[in-house]
């Protein structure tokens, strides 16, 4: 079930790519869904296309 206020949609993705997303998500203590959303936000932010209301605080990386 989708979170309130969030759009849900089916996603077809290469199983190898999905496995890597799951690995990253586990390492960063996120669900695979949250990891995909994080990566989409990160990509949009890099391109200067992230709307202000969609901006989320970034997790600080430890060295």
Secondary structure, 3 states (H helix, E strand, C coil): CCCCCCCCCCCCCCHHHHHHHHHHHHHCCCCHHHHHHHHHHHHHHHCCCCCHHHCCCCCCCCC
